[in-house]
Amino acid sequence: MASVTVAGKLGCGHCNFHVKDSCSLAMQVDDGTVYLLEAGDRQDELMEVRLDQPAVTVTGRVAEVDGRKVITTESVKLR
């Protein structure tokens, strides 16, 4: 599976985007698609700033898990 790069805003899958029952790292792109993010060693750092909803560019591999799009990140750049 090839890597993709998407840009949008970082946020909480529960508090901002309402796609999860608990807080989670997520991003929303311009067309409204919400991706949950698995950011490895940056997960905690990004969870700290998610509610500020910074602009973000994410590169990684997309999979569908339980009907939701999940990106296992290779890079995350806050803009």
N, CA, C and O atoms as a GROMACS GRO file, in nm:
protein
  316
    1MET      N    1   0.085  -0.119   0.000
    1MET     CA    2   0.000   0.000   0.000
    1MET      C    3   0.089   0.124   0.000
    1MET      O    4   0.183   0.134   0.080
    2ALA      N    5   0.060   0.215  -0.087
    2ALA     CA    6   0.140   0.338  -0.102
    2ALA      C    7   0.105   0.438   0.006
    2ALA      O    8  -0.007   0.440   0.058
    3SER      N    9   0.202   0.522   0.039
    3SER     CA   10   0.178   0.632   0.133
    3SER      C   11   0.099   0.742   0.064
    3SER      O   12   0.109   0.762  -0.058
    4VAL      N   13   0.022   0.814   0.144
    4VAL     CA   14  -0.052   0.931   0.095
    4VAL      C   15  -0.012   1.050   0.181
    4VAL      O   16   0.035   1.033   0.293
    5THR      N   17  -0.030   1.170   0.128
    5THR     CA   18  -0.009   1.292   0.205
    5THR      C   19  -0.138   1.372   0.199
    5THR      O   20  -0.192   1.399   0.092
    6VAL      N   21  -0.188   1.408   0.318
    6VAL     CA   22  -0.312   1.486   0.328
    6VAL      C   23  -0.288   1.605   0.420
    6VAL      O   24  -0.206   1.599   0.512
    7ALA      N   25  -0.359   1.713   0.394
    7ALA     CA   26  -0.349   1.834   0.476
    7ALA      C   27  -0.487   1.869   0.530
    7ALA      O   28  -0.588   1.848   0.464
    8GLY      N   29  -0.488   1.921   0.650
    8GLY     CA   30  -0.614   1.961   0.712
    8GLY      C   31  -0.589   2.020   0.848
    8GLY      O   32  -0.488   2.087   0.870
    9LYS      N   33  -0.682   1.995   0.940
    9LYS     CA   34  -0.664   2.046   1.076
    9LYS      C   35  -0.668   1.930   1.174
    9LYS      O   36  -0.750   1.840   1.166
   10LEU      N   37  -0.576   1.938   1.269
   10LEU     CA   38  -0.566   1.840   1.375
   10LEU      C   39  -0.680   1.863   1.473
   10LEU      O   40  -0.725   1.977   1.488
   11GLY      N   41  -0.726   1.760   1.538
   11GLY     CA   42  -0.830   1.777   1.638
   11GLY      C   43  -0.853   1.649   1.714
   11GLY      O   44  -0.776   1.554   1.704
   12CYS      N   45  -0.959   1.648   1.790
   12CYS     CA   46  -0.997   1.533   1.871
   12CYS      C   47  -1.109   1.457   1.800
   12CYS      O   48  -1.209   1.516   1.760
   13GLY      N   49  -1.092   1.328   1.786
   13GLY     CA   50  -1.194   1.245   1.722
   13GLY      C   51  -1.327   1.247   1.795
   13GLY      O   52  -1.431   1.222   1.735
   14HIS      N   53  -1.324   1.276   1.924
   14HIS     CA   54  -1.447   1.284   2.003
   14HIS      C   55  -1.495   1.430   2.016
   14HIS      O   56  -1.607   1.462   1.975
   15CYS      N   57  -1.412   1.515   2.073
   15CYS     CA   58  -1.454   1.652   2.108
   15CYS      C   59  -1.479   1.741   1.986
   15CYS      O   60  -1.574   1.819   1.986
   16ASN      N   61  -1.395   1.730   1.882
   16ASN     CA   62  -1.408   1.817   1.766
   16ASN      C   63  -1.488   1.755   1.652
   16ASN      O   64  -1.573   1.820   1.593
   17PHE      N   65  -1.459   1.628   1.623
   17PHE     CA   66  -1.513   1.567   1.501
   17PHE      C   67  -1.624   1.466   1.525
   17PHE      O   68  -1.690   1.423   1.430
   18HIS      N   69  -1.647   1.426   1.650
   18HIS     CA   70  -1.761   1.343   1.689
   18HIS      C   71  -1.769   1.209   1.615
   18HIS      O   72  -1.878   1.164   1.577
   19VAL      N   73  -1.653   1.145   1.594
   19VAL     CA   74  -1.652   1.014   1.528
   19VAL      C   75  -1.612   0.902   1.623
   19VAL      O   76  -1.616   0.784   1.586
   20LYS      N   77  -1.573   0.936   1.745
   20LYS     CA   78  -1.533   0.838   1.846
   20LYS      C   79  -1.607   0.865   1.976
   20LYS      O   80  -1.654   0.976   2.000
   21ASP      N   81  -1.617   0.761   2.060
   21ASP     CA   82  -1.682   0.776   2.190
   21ASP      C   83  -1.586   0.825   2.298
   21ASP      O   84  -1.628   0.860   2.408
   22SER      N   85  -1.456   0.827   2.266
   22SER     CA   86  -1.356   0.876   2.361
   22SER      C   87  -1.255   0.962   2.286
   22SER      O   88  -1.247   0.958   2.163
   23CYS      N   89  -1.179   1.040   2.361
   23CYS     CA   90  -1.081   1.129   2.299
   23CYS      C   91  -0.978   1.049   2.219
   23CYS      O   92  -0.935   0.942   2.262
   24SER      N   93  -0.942   1.103   2.104
   24SER     CA   94  -0.846   1.036   2.016
   24SER      C   95  -0.784   1.141   1.925
   24SER      O   96  -0.838   1.250   1.907
   25LEU      N   97  -0.669   1.107   1.869
   25LEU     CA   98  -0.602   1.196   1.776
   25LEU      C   99  -0.663   1.179   1.638
   25LEU      O  100  -0.675   1.067   1.588
   26ALA      N  101  -0.702   1.290   1.576
   26ALA     CA  102  -0.768   1.283   1.445
   26ALA      C  103  -0.736   1.409   1.366
   26ALA      O  104  -0.683   1.506   1.419
   27MET      N  105  -0.769   1.404   1.238
   27MET     CA  106  -0.758   1.522   1.153
   27MET      C  107  -0.874   1.523   1.057
   27MET      O  108  -0.929   1.419   1.023
   28GLN      N  109  -0.911   1.643   1.012
   28GLN     CA  110  -1.017   1.660   0.913
   28GLN      C  111  -0.961   1.735   0.794
   28GLN      O  112  -0.894   1.837   0.810
   29VAL      N  113  -0.988   1.683   0.674
   29VAL     CA  114  -0.943   1.748   0.552
   29VAL      C  115  -1.056   1.834   0.496
   29VAL      O  116  -1.169   1.828   0.544
   30ASP      N  117  -1.025   1.914   0.393
   30ASP     CA  118  -1.119   2.011   0.340
   30ASP      C  119  -1.253   1.953   0.296
   30ASP      O  120  -1.356   2.019   0.308
   31ASP      N  121  -1.253   1.828   0.245
   31ASP     CA  122  -1.379   1.770   0.200
   31ASP      C  123  -1.463   1.714   0.314
   31ASP      O  124  -1.570   1.657   0.291
   32GLY      N  125  -1.415   1.730   0.439
   32GLY     CA  126  -1.490   1.685   0.556
   32GLY      C  127  -1.451   1.547   0.605
   32GLY      O  128  -1.497   1.505   0.711
   33THR      N  129  -1.367   1.475   0.531
   33THR     CA  130  -1.324   1.342   0.573
   33THR      C  131  -1.241   1.352   0.700
   33THR      O  132  -1.151   1.436   0.710
   34VAL      N  133  -1.272   1.266   0.796
   34VAL     CA  134  -1.197   1.261   0.922
   34VAL      C  135  -1.113   1.134   0.922
   34VAL      O  136  -1.163   1.024   0.896
   35TYR      N  137  -0.986   1.151   0.952
   35TYR     CA  138  -0.892   1.040   0.966
   35TYR      C  139  -0.848   1.032   1.111
   35TYR      O  140  -0.812   1.133   1.170
   36LEU      N  141  -0.851   0.913   1.168
   36LEU     CA  142  -0.790   0.891   1.298
   36LEU      C  143  -0.641   0.872   1.273
   36LEU      O  144  -0.602   0.815   1.172
   37LEU      N  145  -0.558   0.919   1.366
   37LEU     CA  146  -0.414   0.912   1.346
   37LEU      C  147  -0.348   0.823   1.450
   37LEU      O  148  -0.376   0.832   1.570
   38GLU      N  149  -0.261   0.738   1.403
   38GLU     CA  150  -0.172   0.659   1.487
   38GLU      C  151  -0.033   0.714   1.462
   38GLU      O  152   0.030   0.682   1.362
   39ALA      N  153   0.015   0.800   1.555
   39ALA     CA  154   0.137   0.878   1.532
   39ALA      C  155   0.258   0.826   1.606
   39ALA      O  156   0.357   0.898   1.620
   40GLY      N  157   0.254   0.703   1.652
   40GLY     CA  158   0.372   0.643   1.714
   40GLY      C  159   0.428   0.724   1.829
   40GLY      O  160   0.354   0.760   1.921
   41ASP      N  161   0.558   0.755   1.824
   41ASP     CA  162   0.623   0.824   1.934
   41ASP      C  163   0.583   0.972   1.945
   41ASP      O  164   0.622   1.038   2.040
   42ARG      N  165   0.507   1.023   1.849
   42ARG     CA  166   0.459   1.162   1.857
   42ARG      C  167   0.315   1.170   1.907
   42ARG      O  168   0.260   1.280   1.920
   43GLN      N  169   0.252   1.056   1.934
   43GLN     CA  170   0.111   1.053   1.974
   43GLN      C  171   0.083   1.146   2.093
   43GLN      O  172  -0.008   1.228   2.087
   44ASP      N  173   0.160   1.132   2.200
   44ASP     CA  174   0.135   1.212   2.321
   44ASP      C  175   0.154   1.362   2.294
   44ASP      O  176   0.072   1.444   2.336
   45GLU      N  177   0.260   1.396   2.224
   45GLU     CA  178   0.288   1.536   2.190
   45GLU      C  179   0.172   1.597   2.110
   45GLU      O  180   0.130   1.709   2.138
   46LEU      N  181   0.122   1.523   2.012
   46LEU     CA  182   0.014   1.575   1.928
   46LEU      C  183  -0.119   1.578   2.002
   46LEU      O  184  -0.201   1.666   1.977
   47MET      N  185  -0.142   1.483   2.093
   47MET     CA  186  -0.263   1.484   2.173
   47MET      C  187  -0.269   1.612   2.258
   47MET      O  188  -0.377   1.666   2.282
   48GLU      N  189  -0.153   1.660   2.302
   48GLU     CA  190  -0.146   1.783   2.385
   48GLU      C  191  -0.196   1.906   2.310
   48GLU      O  192  -0.253   1.996   2.372
   49VAL      N  193  -0.177   1.912   2.178
   49VAL     CA  194  -0.212   2.033   2.101
   49VAL      C  195  -0.337   2.015   2.014
   49VAL      O  196  -0.378   2.108   1.945
   50ARG      N  197  -0.399   1.898   2.017
   50ARG     CA  198  -0.510   1.869   1.924
   50ARG      C  199  -0.629   1.963   1.940
   50ARG      O  200  -0.695   1.996   1.842
   51LEU      N  201  -0.656   2.007   2.062
   51LEU     CA  202  -0.773   2.092   2.084
   51LEU      C  203  -0.753   2.234   2.033
   51LEU      O  204  -0.849   2.310   2.019
   52ASP      N  205  -0.627   2.272   2.005
   52ASP     CA  206  -0.598   2.402   1.942
   52ASP      C  207  -0.629   2.397   1.792
   52ASP      O  208  -0.632   2.502   1.727
   53GLN      N  209  -0.651   2.279   1.738
   53GLN     CA  210  -0.682   2.253   1.598
   53GLN      C  211  -0.584   2.320   1.502
   53GLN      O  212  -0.625   2.394   1.413
   54PRO      N  213  -0.452   2.292   1.519
   54PRO     CA  214  -0.356   2.350   1.426
   54PRO      C  215  -0.366   2.288   1.287
   54PRO      O  216  -0.411   2.174   1.272
   55ALA      N  217  -0.324   2.364   1.186
   55ALA     CA  218  -0.315   2.309   1.050
   55ALA      C  219  -0.204   2.205   1.051
   55ALA      O  220  -0.102   2.221   1.118
   56VAL      N  221  -0.224   2.097   0.975
   56VAL     CA  222  -0.131   1.986   0.978
   56VAL      C  223  -0.121   1.921   0.841
   56VAL      O  224  -0.219   1.917   0.766
   57THR      N  225  -0.003   1.870   0.809
   57THR     CA  226   0.016   1.787   0.690
   57THR      C  227   0.066   1.652   0.739
   57THR      O  228   0.165   1.645   0.813
   58VAL      N  229  -0.002   1.546   0.698
   58VAL     CA  230   0.029   1.411   0.744
   58VAL      C  231   0.062   1.322   0.624
   58VAL      O  232  -0.009   1.324   0.524
   59THR      N  233   0.168   1.245   0.637
   59THR     CA  234   0.202   1.143   0.538
   59THR      C  235   0.198   1.008   0.609
   59THR      O  236   0.251   0.993   0.719
   60GLY      N  237   0.136   0.911   0.544
   60GLY     CA  238   0.130   0.778   0.604
   60GLY      C  239   0.044   0.684   0.521
   60GLY      O  240   0.002   0.717   0.410
   61ARG      N  241   0.020   0.568   0.577
   61ARG     CA  242  -0.059   0.465   0.509
   61ARG      C  243  -0.201   0.462   0.567
   61ARG      O  244  -0.219   0.461   0.689
   62VAL      N  245  -0.299   0.461   0.478
   62VAL     CA  246  -0.439   0.465   0.519
   62VAL      C  247  -0.496   0.323   0.521
   62VAL      O  248  -0.473   0.244   0.429
   63ALA      N  249  -0.570   0.293   0.626
   63ALA     CA  250  -0.642   0.167   0.636
   63ALA      C  251  -0.782   0.199   0.688
   63ALA      O  252  -0.805   0.306   0.743
   64GLU      N  253  -0.872   0.105   0.671
   64GLU     CA  254  -1.005   0.122   0.728
   64GLU      C  255  -1.018   0.025   0.844
   64GLU      O  256  -0.997  -0.095   0.830
   65VAL      N  257  -1.051   0.080   0.962
   65VAL     CA  258  -1.065   0.001   1.083
   65VAL      C  259  -1.201   0.033   1.144
   65VAL      O  260  -1.229   0.148   1.177
   66ASP      N  261  -1.284  -0.068   1.158
   66ASP     CA  262  -1.418  -0.050   1.216
   66ASP      C  263  -1.496   0.061   1.145
   66ASP      O  264  -1.567   0.137   1.209
   67GLY      N  265  -1.481   0.069   1.012
   67GLY     CA  266  -1.555   0.166   0.933
   67GLY      C  267  -1.499   0.307   0.936
   67GLY      O  268  -1.560   0.399   0.881
   68ARG      N  269  -1.384   0.325   0.999
   68ARG     CA  270  -1.320   0.458   1.006
   68ARG      C  271  -1.186   0.454   0.935
   68ARG      O  272  -1.118   0.352   0.936
   69LYS      N  273  -1.148   0.566   0.872
   69LYS     CA  274  -1.018   0.576   0.806
   69LYS      C  275  -0.912   0.607   0.912
   69LYS      O  276  -0.927   0.699   0.991
   70VAL      N  277  -0.806   0.528   0.910
   70VAL     CA  278  -0.697   0.544   1.006
   70VAL      C  279  -0.568   0.559   0.928
   70VAL      O  280  -0.539   0.480   0.838
   71ILE      N  281  -0.488   0.661   0.964
   71ILE     CA  282  -0.357   0.679   0.903
   71ILE      C  283  -0.250   0.642   1.005
   71ILE      O  284  -0.244   0.701   1.113
   72THR      N  285  -0.167   0.545   0.969
   72THR     CA  286  -0.047   0.517   1.047
   72THR      C  287   0.059   0.610   0.990
   72THR      O  288   0.104   0.593   0.877
   73THR      N  289   0.099   0.708   1.068
   73THR     CA  290   0.178   0.819   1.016
   73THR      C  291   0.325   0.782   0.997
   73THR      O  292   0.384   0.704   1.072
   74GLU      N  293   0.381   0.843   0.892
   74GLU     CA  294   0.526   0.839   0.869
   74GLU      C  295   0.584   0.976   0.905
   74GLU      O  296   0.697   0.986   0.953
   75SER      N  297   0.506   1.082   0.880
   75SER     CA  298   0.548   1.216   0.922
   75SER      C  299   0.423   1.300   0.950
   75SER      O  300   0.318   1.284   0.887
   76VAL      N  301   0.438   1.390   1.046
   76VAL     CA  302   0.332   1.484   1.083
   76VAL      C  303   0.399   1.620   1.096
   76VAL      O  304   0.490   1.638   1.177
   77LYS      N  305   0.352   1.717   1.016
   77LYS     CA  306   0.409   1.852   1.020
   77LYS      C  307   0.300   1.950   1.059
   77LYS      O  308   0.201   1.966   0.988
   78LEU      N  309   0.320   2.016   1.172
   78LEU     CA  310   0.229   2.122   1.211
   78LEU      C  311   0.267   2.246   1.131
   78LEU      O  312   0.384   2.279   1.118
   79ARG      N  313   0.163   2.314   1.076
   79ARG     CA  314   0.192   2.431   0.990
   79ARG      C  315   0.154   2.559   1.061
   79ARG      O  316   0.170   2.668   1.005
   0.00000   0.00000   0.00000
